[in-house]
Amino acid sequence: MNKGELTKAVAEATGMSQGEAGKAVDAVFETISGAVKGREQVAIAGFGTFLAKTRAARDGRNPATGETIKIAEKTSAAFKPASALK
């Protein structure tokens, strides 16, 4: 399912127009992404939790030369599904 299909499904389920449903879907995505960028957790009961995870800096290897390189710390978005969703 892509964003357009999700918007159409929301419109059908709620009786909204597709334009209104699209705005609602966009607002939900923007709110979740803004919170995760701010390092907040977004927990939706029965669905799951969106959060920011940080991977520590580490040493890696260049596979072509075998040279050791430094890999910087990185923060990325993660999703932990609720037990009901599993």
Beta strands, then each sheet from edge to edge (+ up, - down):
strand 1: 42-44
strand 2: 48-55
strand 3: 58-61
strand 4: 68-71
strand 5: 74-81
sheet 1: 1+ 2- 5+
sheet 2: 3+ 4-
end
